[in-house]
Amino acid sequence: MSRLKDVCFDCADPWALAHWWAETLGYVVRAHTEDDLAALRARGIDGPEHDPAVAIDPVGEPGPSFWFNLVAEPKRVKNRVHVDVYGSVDELARRGATIVEQHERWTVIADPAGNEFCAFPEPGEER
């Protein structure tokens, strides 16, 4: 038996995408400790905004952490796994998401890095 630990995204700008998803999910970007910053400096990295691996954590409730990891190659194909969220499609689009396709009960959206996910209306609300 295993348990979910993290959800990981490969991307070109971990800092920006982590902040976008933190706002989307109501999470918080994990703070860098002095030890974290020293380790980055030892690797020639000037600050947390250039960290090649940035995490976000849930606030006040259990849930997986999300990691945003720097990769050199661009996204090329449709995601084989995706995240589903409750939220306003209009608000997500206003913040930089792109509507990919609309279905009767959900909308497929791409985050600013092109990762597809599905947005559902809050329970009891109509789309």
N, CA, C and O atoms as CSV, one atom per row, in Angstrom:
chain,resi,resn,atom,element,x,y,z
A,1,MET,N,N,0.856,-1.178,0.000
A,1,MET,CA,C,0.000,0.000,0.000
A,1,MET,C,C,0.892,1.228,0.000
A,1,MET,O,O,1.960,1.229,0.613
A,2,SER,N,N,0.460,2.255,-0.676
A,2,SER,CA,C,1.215,3.506,-0.693
A,2,SER,C,C,0.248,4.665,-0.469
A,2,SER,O,O,-0.970,4.495,-0.534
A,3,ARG,N,N,0.807,5.843,-0.206
A,3,ARG,CA,C,0.001,7.038,0.038
A,3,ARG,C,C,0.510,8.159,-0.855
A,3,ARG,O,O,1.693,8.211,-1.192
A,4,LEU,N,N,-0.386,9.047,-1.232
A,4,LEU,CA,C,-0.006,10.200,-2.033
A,4,LEU,C,C,0.867,11.133,-1.202
A,4,LEU,O,O,0.502,11.503,-0.087
A,5,LYS,N,N,2.007,11.507,-1.743
A,5,LYS,CA,C,2.915,12.430,-1.066
A,5,LYS,C,C,2.847,13.806,-1.717
A,5,LYS,O,O,2.533,14.788,-1.045
A,6,ASP,N,N,3.135,13.893,-3.015
A,6,ASP,CA,C,3.205,15.157,-3.735
A,6,ASP,C,C,2.618,14.993,-5.129
A,6,ASP,O,O,2.489,13.882,-5.642
A,7,VAL,N,N,2.272,16.108,-5.719
A,7,VAL,CA,C,1.928,16.181,-7.136
A,7,VAL,C,C,2.995,17.082,-7.754
A,7,VAL,O,O,3.248,18.175,-7.247
A,8,CYS,N,N,3.620,16.634,-8.841
A,8,CYS,CA,C,4.757,17.359,-9.416
A,8,CYS,C,C,4.457,17.807,-10.843
A,8,CYS,O,O,3.883,17.065,-11.640
A,9,PHE,N,N,4.856,19.027,-11.139
A,9,PHE,CA,C,4.738,19.603,-12.468
A,9,PHE,C,C,6.136,19.938,-12.968
A,9,PHE,O,O,6.923,20.545,-12.241
A,10,ASP,N,N,6.453,19.554,-14.189
A,10,ASP,CA,C,7.667,20.026,-14.841
A,10,ASP,C,C,7.311,21.332,-15.545
A,10,ASP,O,O,6.230,21.459,-16.121
A,11,CYS,N,N,8.223,22.300,-15.495
A,11,CYS,CA,C,7.908,23.602,-16.085
A,11,CYS,C,C,9.178,24.411,-16.333
A,11,CYS,O,O,10.264,24.042,-15.886
A,12,ALA,N,N,9.022,25.511,-17.050
A,12,ALA,CA,C,10.155,26.380,-17.370
A,12,ALA,C,C,10.381,27.454,-16.310
A,12,ALA,O,O,11.483,27.994,-16.214
A,13,ASP,N,N,9.350,27.778,-15.506
A,13,ASP,CA,C,9.471,28.830,-14.487
A,13,ASP,C,C,8.774,28.381,-13.205
A,13,ASP,O,O,7.625,28.751,-12.962
A,14,PRO,N,N,9.467,27.577,-12.377
A,14,PRO,CA,C,8.845,27.047,-11.166
A,14,PRO,C,C,8.279,28.122,-10.231
A,14,PRO,O,O,7.197,27.945,-9.672
A,15,TRP,N,N,8.993,29.219,-10.061
A,15,TRP,CA,C,8.559,30.269,-9.139
A,15,TRP,C,C,7.208,30.848,-9.569
A,15,TRP,O,O,6.285,30.940,-8.760
A,16,ALA,N,N,7.096,31.234,-10.823
A,16,ALA,CA,C,5.851,31.830,-11.320
A,16,ALA,C,C,4.707,30.827,-11.306
A,16,ALA,O,O,3.599,31.163,-10.887
A,17,LEU,N,N,4.956,29.599,-11.756
A,17,LEU,CA,C,3.878,28.611,-11.808
A,17,LEU,C,C,3.443,28.192,-10.406
A,17,LEU,O,O,2.256,27.960,-10.175
A,18,ALA,N,N,4.383,28.091,-9.472
A,18,ALA,CA,C,4.026,27.771,-8.080
A,18,ALA,C,C,3.107,28.848,-7.507
A,18,ALA,O,O,2.126,28.527,-6.837
A,19,HIS,N,N,3.407,30.091,-7.757
A,19,HIS,CA,C,2.554,31.173,-7.259
A,19,HIS,C,C,1.174,31.142,-7.917
A,19,HIS,O,O,0.167,31.388,-7.253
A,20,TRP,N,N,1.123,30.843,-9.211
A,20,TRP,CA,C,-0.163,30.762,-9.892
A,20,TRP,C,C,-1.025,29.653,-9.279
A,20,TRP,O,O,-2.202,29.862,-8.982
A,21,TRP,N,N,-0.425,28.474,-9.094
A,21,TRP,CA,C,-1.181,27.352,-8.537
A,21,TRP,C,C,-1.501,27.563,-7.062
A,21,TRP,O,O,-2.558,27.127,-6.604
A,22,ALA,N,N,-0.630,28.212,-6.310
A,22,ALA,CA,C,-0.937,28.491,-4.902
A,22,ALA,C,C,-2.211,29.328,-4.807
A,22,ALA,O,O,-3.088,29.040,-3.992
A,23,GLU,N,N,-2.312,30.358,-5.635
A,23,GLU,CA,C,-3.529,31.173,-5.629
A,23,GLU,C,C,-4.730,30.366,-6.107
A,23,GLU,O,O,-5.821,30.503,-5.554
A,24,THR,N,N,-4.549,29.536,-7.115
A,24,THR,CA,C,-5.636,28.730,-7.660
A,24,THR,C,C,-6.192,27.758,-6.623
A,24,THR,O,O,-7.406,27.577,-6.520
A,25,LEU,N,N,-5.305,27.139,-5.862
A,25,LEU,CA,C,-5.721,26.101,-4.918
A,25,LEU,C,C,-5.947,26.604,-3.492
A,25,LEU,O,O,-6.403,25.843,-2.638
A,26,GLY,N,N,-5.637,27.868,-3.223
A,26,GLY,CA,C,-5.712,28.359,-1.847
A,26,GLY,C,C,-4.575,27.805,-1.007
A,26,GLY,O,O,-4.711,27.643,0.206
A,27,TYR,N,N,-3.458,27.514,-1.651
A,27,TYR,CA,C,-2.256,27.012,-0.991
A,27,TYR,C,C,-1.317,28.188,-0.720
A,27,TYR,O,O,-1.616,29.332,-1.063
A,28,VAL,N,N,-0.185,27.886,-0.104
A,28,VAL,CA,C,0.842,28.885,0.144
A,28,VAL,C,C,2.170,28.354,-0.390
A,28,VAL,O,O,2.475,27.168,-0.265
A,29,VAL,N,N,2.956,29.257,-0.991
A,29,VAL,CA,C,4.289,28.871,-1.447
A,29,VAL,C,C,5.137,28.604,-0.214
A,29,VAL,O,O,5.199,29.426,0.700
A,30,ARG,N,N,5.780,27.467,-0.195
A,30,ARG,CA,C,6.612,27.084,0.947
A,30,ARG,C,C,7.754,28.086,1.114
A,30,ARG,O,O,8.485,28.379,0.168
A,31,ALA,N,N,7.890,28.596,2.318
A,31,ALA,CA,C,8.954,29.564,2.604
A,31,ALA,C,C,10.315,28.884,2.567
A,31,ALA,O,O,10.460,27.728,2.966
A,32,HIS,N,N,11.297,29.612,2.085
A,32,HIS,CA,C,12.677,29.126,2.091
A,32,HIS,C,C,13.307,29.488,3.434
A,32,HIS,O,O,13.247,30.638,3.869
A,33,THR,N,N,13.902,28.509,4.073
A,33,THR,CA,C,14.617,28.762,5.319
A,33,THR,C,C,15.989,29.349,5.001
A,33,THR,O,O,16.409,29.356,3.844
A,34,GLU,N,N,16.676,29.834,6.010
A,34,GLU,CA,C,18.046,30.325,5.814
A,34,GLU,C,C,18.930,29.203,5.280
A,34,GLU,O,O,19.795,29.449,4.438
A,35,ASP,N,N,18.727,27.967,5.759
A,35,ASP,CA,C,19.499,26.827,5.250
A,35,ASP,C,C,19.200,26.574,3.774
A,35,ASP,O,O,20.105,26.283,2.993
A,36,ASP,N,N,17.917,26.688,3.394
A,36,ASP,CA,C,17.544,26.527,1.986
A,36,ASP,C,C,18.249,27.573,1.118
A,36,ASP,O,O,18.804,27.253,0.066
A,37,LEU,N,N,18.217,28.821,1.575
A,37,LEU,CA,C,18.838,29.908,0.810
A,37,LEU,C,C,20.345,29.725,0.715
A,37,LEU,O,O,20.944,29.997,-0.325
A,38,ALA,N,N,20.967,29.257,1.818
A,38,ALA,CA,C,22.415,29.002,1.795
A,38,ALA,C,C,22.740,27.887,0.805
A,38,ALA,O,O,23.733,27.968,0.082
A,39,ALA,N,N,21.911,26.850,0.772
A,39,ALA,CA,C,22.135,25.743,-0.163
A,39,ALA,C,C,21.993,26.227,-1.606
A,39,ALA,O,O,22.753,25.808,-2.479
A,40,LEU,N,N,21.023,27.108,-1.859
A,40,LEU,CA,C,20.876,27.667,-3.200
A,40,LEU,C,C,22.107,28.492,-3.581
A,40,LEU,O,O,22.646,28.349,-4.678
A,41,ARG,N,N,22.543,29.354,-2.662
A,41,ARG,CA,C,23.727,30.178,-2.943
A,41,ARG,C,C,24.946,29.307,-3.225
A,41,ARG,O,O,25.748,29.629,-4.102
A,42,ALA,N,N,25.091,28.205,-2.489
A,42,ALA,CA,C,26.224,27.295,-2.698
A,42,ALA,C,C,26.183,26.684,-4.097
A,42,ALA,O,O,27.220,26.286,-4.629
A,43,ARG,N,N,24.993,26.608,-4.697
A,43,ARG,CA,C,24.834,26.076,-6.053
A,43,ARG,C,C,24.854,27.188,-7.097
A,43,ARG,O,O,24.632,26.935,-8.281
A,44,GLY,N,N,25.121,28.430,-6.657
A,44,GLY,CA,C,25.181,29.550,-7.582
A,44,GLY,C,C,23.828,30.139,-7.936
A,44,GLY,O,O,23.691,30.829,-8.946
A,45,ILE,N,N,22.832,29.871,-7.112
A,45,ILE,CA,C,21.476,30.371,-7.347
A,45,ILE,C,C,21.241,31.547,-6.416
A,45,ILE,O,O,21.396,31.423,-5.201
A,46,ASP,N,N,20.865,32.695,-6.985
A,46,ASP,CA,C,20.797,33.948,-6.237
A,46,ASP,C,C,19.648,34.070,-5.249
A,46,ASP,O,O,19.797,34.768,-4.246
A,47,GLY,N,N,18.530,33.439,-5.479
A,47,GLY,CA,C,17.407,33.609,-4.563
A,47,GLY,C,C,16.304,32.619,-4.840
A,47,GLY,O,O,16.374,31.852,-5.800
A,48,PRO,N,N,15.280,32.634,-3.997
A,48,PRO,CA,C,14.204,31.640,-4.131
A,48,PRO,C,C,13.457,31.717,-5.453
A,48,PRO,O,O,12.916,30.715,-5.920
A,49,GLU,N,N,13.423,32.904,-6.063
A,49,GLU,CA,C,12.709,33.032,-7.334
A,49,GLU,C,C,13.429,32.309,-8.470
A,49,GLU,O,O,12.871,32.147,-9.555
A,50,HIS,N,N,14.673,31.871,-8.226
A,50,HIS,CA,C,15.430,31.103,-9.222
A,50,HIS,C,C,15.612,29.645,-8.803
A,50,HIS,O,O,16.344,28.897,-9.452
A,51,ASP,N,N,14.948,29.242,-7.719
A,51,ASP,CA,C,15.034,27.863,-7.235
A,51,ASP,C,C,14.464,26.933,-8.311
A,51,ASP,O,O,13.371,27.182,-8.820
A,52,PRO,N,N,15.186,25.870,-8.662
A,52,PRO,CA,C,14.667,24.962,-9.687
A,52,PRO,C,C,13.566,24.023,-9.188
A,52,PRO,O,O,13.006,23.258,-9.973
A,53,ALA,N,N,13.254,24.072,-7.896
A,53,ALA,CA,C,12.187,23.234,-7.342
A,53,ALA,C,C,11.468,24.023,-6.248
A,53,ALA,O,O,12.024,24.259,-5.175
A,54,VAL,N,N,10.233,24.426,-6.529
A,54,VAL,CA,C,9.453,25.251,-5.605
A,54,VAL,C,C,8.211,24.467,-5.198
A,54,VAL,O,O,7.529,23.888,-6.044
A,55,ALA,N,N,7.922,24.451,-3.900
A,55,ALA,CA,C,6.773,23.706,-3.384
A,55,ALA,C,C,5.682,24.644,-2.902
A,55,ALA,O,O,5.948,25.762,-2.463
A,56,ILE,N,N,4.438,24.163,-2.991
A,56,ILE,CA,C,3.310,24.840,-2.364
A,56,ILE,C,C,2.613,23.827,-1.460
A,56,ILE,O,O,2.583,22.630,-1.746
A,57,ASP,N,N,2.056,24.334,-0.365
A,57,ASP,CA,C,1.429,23.481,0.639
A,57,ASP,C,C,0.021,23.959,0.950
A,57,ASP,O,O,-0.278,25.148,0.835
A,58,PRO,N,N,-0.858,23.016,1.353
A,58,PRO,CA,C,-2.204,23.410,1.750
A,58,PRO,C,C,-2.147,24.248,3.024
A,58,PRO,O,O,-1.197,24.156,3.802
A,59,VAL,N,N,-3.169,25.060,3.222
A,59,VAL,CA,C,-3.246,25.908,4.407
A,59,VAL,C,C,-4.362,25.396,5.301
A,59,VAL,O,O,-5.529,25.399,4.910
A,60,GLY,N,N,-4.004,24.955,6.503
A,60,GLY,CA,C,-4.995,24.591,7.501
A,60,GLY,C,C,-5.796,23.336,7.244
A,60,GLY,O,O,-6.801,23.102,7.916
A,61,GLU,N,N,-5.384,22.533,6.301
A,61,GLU,CA,C,-6.088,21.279,6.034
A,61,GLU,C,C,-5.109,20.292,5.418
A,61,GLU,O,O,-4.095,20.692,4.847
A,62,PRO,N,N,-5.412,19.001,5.535
A,62,PRO,CA,C,-4.508,18.030,4.922
A,62,PRO,C,C,-4.610,18.077,3.406
A,62,PRO,O,O,-5.607,18.533,2.846
A,63,GLY,N,N,-3.599,17.617,2.780
A,63,GLY,CA,C,-3.598,17.555,1.324
A,63,GLY,C,C,-2.174,17.400,0.848
A,63,GLY,O,O,-1.232,17.628,1.608
A,64,PRO,N,N,-2.008,17.017,-0.399
A,64,PRO,CA,C,-0.651,16.847,-0.907
A,64,PRO,C,C,0.015,18.191,-1.159
A,64,PRO,O,O,-0.653,19.194,-1.409
A,65,SER,N,N,1.319,18.195,-1.091
A,65,SER,CA,C,2.091,19.341,-1.564
A,65,SER,C,C,2.177,19.240,-3.085
A,65,SER,O,O,2.075,18.149,-3.646
A,66,PHE,N,N,2.362,20.364,-3.738
A,66,PHE,CA,C,2.612,20.409,-5.172
A,66,PHE,C,C,4.017,20.950,-5.354
A,66,PHE,O,O,4.404,21.917,-4.698
A,67,TRP,N,N,4.782,20.330,-6.245
A,67,TRP,CA,C,6.147,20.771,-6.565
A,67,TRP,C,C,6.192,21.208,-8.009
A,67,TRP,O,O,5.554,20.603,-8.870
A,68,PHE,N,N,6.943,22.255,-8.273
A,68,PHE,CA,C,7.130,22.793,-9.612
A,68,PHE,C,C,8.624,22.737,-9.897
A,68,PHE,O,O,9.422,23.438,-9.273
A,69,ASN,N,N,8.984,21.885,-10.855
A,69,ASN,CA,C,10.385,21.549,-11.108
A,69,ASN,C,C,10.843,22.051,-12.468
A,69,ASN,O,O,10.177,21.842,-13.482
A,70,LEU,N,N,11.980,22.709,-12.469
A,70,LEU,CA,C,12.557,23.252,-13.686
A,70,LEU,C,C,13.009,22.130,-14.615
A,70,LEU,O,O,13.732,21.220,-14.209
A,71,VAL,N,N,12.571,22.213,-15.867
A,71,VAL,CA,C,13.056,21.310,-16.918
A,71,VAL,C,C,13.381,22.156,-18.143
A,71,VAL,O,O,12.788,23.214,-18.357
A,72,ALA,N,N,14.313,21.684,-18.928
A,72,ALA,CA,C,14.752,22.442,-20.107
A,72,ALA,C,C,13.801,22.284,-21.287
A,72,ALA,O,O,13.602,23.227,-22.052
A,73,GLU,N,N,13.218,21.109,-21.437
A,73,GLU,CA,C,12.400,20.849,-22.621
A,73,GLU,C,C,10.998,21.426,-22.451
A,73,GLU,O,O,10.464,21.440,-21.342
A,74,PRO,N,N,10.397,21.902,-23.543
A,74,PRO,CA,C,9.034,22.437,-23.488
A,74,PRO,C,C,8.011,21.304,-23.430
A,74,PRO,O,O,8.303,20.168,-23.802
A,75,LYS,N,N,6.820,21.630,-22.962
A,75,LYS,CA,C,5.714,20.673,-22.981
A,75,LYS,C,C,5.345,20.417,-24.437
A,75,LYS,O,O,5.251,21.351,-25.234
A,76,ARG,N,N,5.137,19.150,-24.780
A,76,ARG,CA,C,4.884,18.822,-26.186
A,76,ARG,C,C,3.535,18.146,-26.440
A,76,ARG,O,O,2.958,18.310,-27.515
A,77,VAL,N,N,3.032,17.399,-25.475
A,77,VAL,CA,C,1.812,16.636,-25.708
A,77,VAL,C,C,0.835,16.824,-24.554
A,77,VAL,O,O,1.174,17.400,-23.520
A,78,LYS,N,N,-0.375,16.330,-24.749
A,78,LYS,CA,C,-1.415,16.392,-23.734
A,78,LYS,C,C,-0.975,15.640,-22.478
A,78,LYS,O,O,-0.333,14.592,-22.551
A,79,ASN,N,N,-1.340,16.206,-21.323
A,79,ASN,CA,C,-1.045,15.529,-20.056
A,79,ASN,C,C,-1.774,14.185,-20.000
A,79,ASN,O,O,-2.916,14.079,-20.448
A,80,ARG,N,N,-1.121,13.165,-19.453
A,80,ARG,CA,C,-1.775,11.872,-19.255
A,80,ARG,C,C,-2.441,11.811,-17.885
A,80,ARG,O,O,-3.330,10.986,-17.673
A,81,VAL,N,N,-2.032,12.657,-16.962
A,81,VAL,CA,C,-2.651,12.796,-15.641
A,81,VAL,C,C,-2.920,14.281,-15.466
A,81,VAL,O,O,-2.129,15.115,-15.906
A,82,HIS,N,N,-4.034,14.613,-14.825
A,82,HIS,CA,C,-4.317,16.026,-14.609
A,82,HIS,C,C,-5.001,16.233,-13.271
A,82,HIS,O,O,-5.431,15.279,-12.621
A,83,VAL,N,N,-5.093,17.486,-12.871
A,83,VAL,CA,C,-5.723,17.892,-11.625
A,83,VAL,C,C,-7.122,18.391,-11.955
A,83,VAL,O,O,-7.321,19.038,-12.983
A,84,ASP,N,N,-8.096,18.098,-11.091
A,84,ASP,CA,C,-9.434,18.667,-11.180
A,84,ASP,C,C,-9.596,19.660,-10.043
A,84,ASP,O,O,-9.187,19.387,-8.915
A,85,VAL,N,N,-10.190,20.813,-10.331
A,85,VAL,CA,C,-10.419,21.828,-9.305
A,85,VAL,C,C,-11.863,22.307,-9.382
A,85,VAL,O,O,-12.516,22.203,-10.420
A,86,TYR,N,N,-12.345,22.831,-8.267
A,86,TYR,CA,C,-13.579,23.604,-8.263
A,86,TYR,C,C,-13.167,25.053,-8.415
A,86,TYR,O,O,-12.259,25.511,-7.720
A,87,GLY,N,N,-13.814,25.787,-9.311
A,87,GLY,CA,C,-13.470,27.188,-9.440
A,87,GLY,C,C,-14.118,27.831,-10.638
A,87,GLY,O,O,-14.681,27.161,-11.503
A,88,SER,N,N,-14.028,29.129,-10.672
A,88,SER,CA,C,-14.600,29.930,-11.737
A,88,SER,C,C,-13.686,29.913,-12.965
A,88,SER,O,O,-12.527,30.321,-12.900
A,89,VAL,N,N,-14.227,29.438,-14.068
A,89,VAL,CA,C,-13.469,29.415,-15.319
A,89,VAL,C,C,-13.087,30.845,-15.720
A,89,VAL,O,O,-11.968,31.085,-16.173
A,90,ASP,N,N,-14.009,31.781,-15.553
A,90,ASP,CA,C,-13.717,33.173,-15.909
A,90,ASP,C,C,-12.564,33.726,-15.076
A,90,ASP,O,O,-11.691,34.412,-15.607
A,91,GLU,N,N,-12.553,33.438,-13.797
A,91,GLU,CA,C,-11.473,33.918,-12.928
A,91,GLU,C,C,-10.144,33.267,-13.296
A,91,GLU,O,O,-9.115,33.942,-13.340
A,92,LEU,N,N,-10.155,31.977,-13.558
A,92,LEU,CA,C,-8.924,31.292,-13.959
A,92,LEU,C,C,-8.386,31.876,-15.265
A,92,LEU,O,O,-7.181,32.084,-15.404
A,93,ALA,N,N,-9.264,32.136,-16.205
A,93,ALA,CA,C,-8.843,32.725,-17.485
A,93,ALA,C,C,-8.316,34.145,-17.277
A,93,ALA,O,O,-7.335,34.541,-17.906
A,94,ARG,N,N,-8.958,34.901,-16.404
A,94,ARG,CA,C,-8.492,36.260,-16.110
A,94,ARG,C,C,-7.077,36.243,-15.555
A,94,ARG,O,O,-6.303,37.170,-15.791
A,95,ARG,N,N,-6.735,35.185,-14.814
A,95,ARG,CA,C,-5.418,35.075,-14.194
A,95,ARG,C,C,-4.379,34.425,-15.105
A,95,ARG,O,O,-3.239,34.230,-14.683
A,96,GLY,N,N,-4.742,34.084,-16.342
A,96,GLY,CA,C,-3.740,33.583,-17.279
A,96,GLY,C,C,-3.952,32.178,-17.797
A,96,GLY,O,O,-3.156,31.701,-18.606
A,97,ALA,N,N,-5.008,31.491,-17.355
A,97,ALA,CA,C,-5.307,30.167,-17.896
A,97,ALA,C,C,-5.972,30.316,-19.264
A,97,ALA,O,O,-6.526,31.368,-19.584
A,98,THR,N,N,-5.912,29.266,-20.055
A,98,THR,CA,C,-6.513,29.247,-21.379
A,98,THR,C,C,-7.590,28.169,-21.430
A,98,THR,O,O,-7.353,27.028,-21.034
A,99,ILE,N,N,-8.759,28.530,-21.911
A,99,ILE,CA,C,-9.831,27.542,-22.058
A,99,ILE,C,C,-9.497,26.667,-23.256
A,99,ILE,O,O,-9.254,27.166,-24.355
A,100,VAL,N,N,-9.489,25.341,-23.031
A,100,VAL,CA,C,-9.156,24.383,-24.086
A,100,VAL,C,C,-10.433,23.838,-24.720
A,100,VAL,O,O,-10.578,23.847,-25.942
A,101,GLU,N,N,-11.357,23.366,-23.887
A,101,GLU,CA,C,-12.643,22.891,-24.396
A,101,GLU,C,C,-13.649,22.832,-23.270
A,101,GLU,O,O,-13.299,22.591,-22.114
A,102,GLN,N,N,-14.902,23.054,-23.622
A,102,GLN,CA,C,-15.965,23.041,-22.623
A,102,GLN,C,C,-16.824,21.805,-22.806
A,102,GLN,O,O,-17.161,21.400,-23.919
A,103,HIS,N,N,-17.165,21.219,-21.661
A,103,HIS,CA,C,-18.054,20.067,-21.630
A,103,HIS,C,C,-19.278,20.444,-20.813
A,103,HIS,O,O,-19.346,21.536,-20.249
A,104,GLU,N,N,-20.232,19.545,-20.754
A,104,GLU,CA,C,-21.466,19.857,-20.041
A,104,GLU,C,C,-21.220,20.163,-18.563
A,104,GLU,O,O,-21.800,21.107,-18.027
A,105,ARG,N,N,-20.373,19.385,-17.903
A,105,ARG,CA,C,-20.183,19.541,-16.447
A,105,ARG,C,C,-18.842,20.158,-16.056
A,105,ARG,O,O,-18.677,20.542,-14.898
A,106,TRP,N,N,-17.884,20.270,-16.965
A,106,TRP,CA,C,-16.565,20.781,-16.620
A,106,TRP,C,C,-15.960,21.483,-17.829
A,106,TRP,O,O,-16.453,21.372,-18.951
A,107,THR,N,N,-14.890,22.198,-17.568
A,107,THR,CA,C,-14.150,22.875,-18.627
A,107,THR,C,C,-12.693,22.454,-18.541
A,107,THR,O,O,-12.096,22.482,-17.464
A,108,VAL,N,N,-12.124,22.067,-19.663
A,108,VAL,CA,C,-10.693,21.760,-19.724
A,108,VAL,C,C,-9.965,23.082,-19.925
A,108,VAL,O,O,-10.299,23.865,-20.815
A,109,ILE,N,N,-8.981,23.311,-19.095
A,109,ILE,CA,C,-8.234,24.566,-19.088
A,109,ILE,C,C,-6.754,24.223,-19.106
A,109,ILE,O,O,-6.365,23.136,-18.680
A,110,ALA,N,N,-5.934,25.129,-19.591
A,110,ALA,CA,C,-4.476,24.989,-19.505
A,110,ALA,C,C,-3.948,26.105,-18.610
A,110,ALA,O,O,-4.336,27.264,-18.756
A,111,ASP,N,N,-3.063,25.750,-17.685
A,111,ASP,CA,C,-2.442,26.771,-16.838
A,111,ASP,C,C,-1.480,27.604,-17.684
A,111,ASP,O,O,-1.301,27.305,-18.865
A,112,PRO,N,N,-0.861,28.633,-17.123
A,112,PRO,CA,C,0.027,29.477,-17.938
A,112,PRO,C,C,1.197,28.735,-18.593
A,112,PRO,O,O,1.786,29.238,-19.550
A,113,ALA,N,N,1.537,27.546,-18.088
A,113,ALA,CA,C,2.617,26.752,-18.693
A,113,ALA,C,C,2.087,25.721,-19.687
A,113,ALA,O,O,2.868,24.977,-20.281
A,114,GLY,N,N,0.760,25.672,-19.873
A,114,GLY,CA,C,0.171,24.746,-20.832
A,114,GLY,C,C,-0.279,23.417,-20.261
A,114,GLY,O,O,-0.708,22.547,-21.019
A,115,ASN,N,N,-0.198,23.227,-18.946
A,115,ASN,CA,C,-0.644,21.982,-18.315
A,115,ASN,C,C,-2.161,21.969,-18.220
A,115,ASN,O,O,-2.762,22.874,-17.641
A,116,GLU,N,N,-2.785,20.931,-18.795
A,116,GLU,CA,C,-4.235,20.844,-18.774
A,116,GLU,C,C,-4.735,20.435,-17.396
A,116,GLU,O,O,-4.105,19.644,-16.694
A,117,PHE,N,N,-5.884,20.995,-17.028
A,117,PHE,CA,C,-6.607,20.568,-15.836
A,117,PHE,C,C,-8.078,20.838,-16.084
A,117,PHE,O,O,-8.432,21.520,-17.046
A,118,CYS,N,N,-8.935,20.311,-15.225
A,118,CYS,CA,C,-10.372,20.498,-15.402
A,118,CYS,C,C,-10.924,21.345,-14.273
A,118,CYS,O,O,-10.571,21.154,-13.110
A,119,ALA,N,N,-11.798,22.287,-14.626
A,119,ALA,CA,C,-12.463,23.140,-13.649
A,119,ALA,C,C,-13.942,22.782,-13.622
A,119,ALA,O,O,-14.603,22.705,-14.658
A,120,PHE,N,N,-14.439,22.568,-12.418
A,120,PHE,CA,C,-15.840,22.251,-12.173
A,120,PHE,C,C,-16.448,23.374,-11.366
A,120,PHE,O,O,-15.752,23.992,-10.561
A,121,PRO,N,N,-17.733,23.661,-11.556
A,121,PRO,CA,C,-18.377,24.642,-10.679
A,121,PRO,C,C,-18.450,24.081,-9.267
A,121,PRO,O,O,-18.502,22.866,-9.070
A,122,GLU,N,N,-18.453,24.979,-8.287
A,122,GLU,CA,C,-18.629,24.540,-6.904
A,122,GLU,C,C,-19.908,23.725,-6.804
A,122,GLU,O,O,-20.871,24.009,-7.517
A,123,PRO,N,N,-19.943,22.714,-5.933
A,123,PRO,CA,C,-21.194,21.947,-5.774
A,123,PRO,C,C,-22.359,22.865,-5.463
A,123,PRO,O,O,-22.259,23.736,-4.599
A,124,GLY,N,N,-23.461,22.671,-6.163
A,124,GLY,CA,C,-24.639,23.493,-5.970
A,124,GLY,C,C,-24.681,24.717,-6.875
A,124,GLY,O,O,-25.715,25.378,-6.964
A,125,GLU,N,N,-23.584,25.030,-7.544
A,125,GLU,CA,C,-23.556,26.155,-8.474
A,125,GLU,C,C,-23.639,25.633,-9.894
A,125,GLU,O,O,-23.208,24.516,-10.182
A,126,GLU,N,N,-24.184,26.431,-10.766
A,126,GLU,CA,C,-24.226,26.057,-12.178
A,126,GLU,C,C,-23.039,26.644,-12.888
A,126,GLU,O,O,-22.470,27.643,-12.449
A,127,ARG,N,N,-22.662,26.023,-13.991
A,127,ARG,CA,C,-21.529,26.479,-14.793
A,127,ARG,C,C,-21.854,27.710,-15.522
A,127,ARG,O,O,-21.013,28.237,-16.250
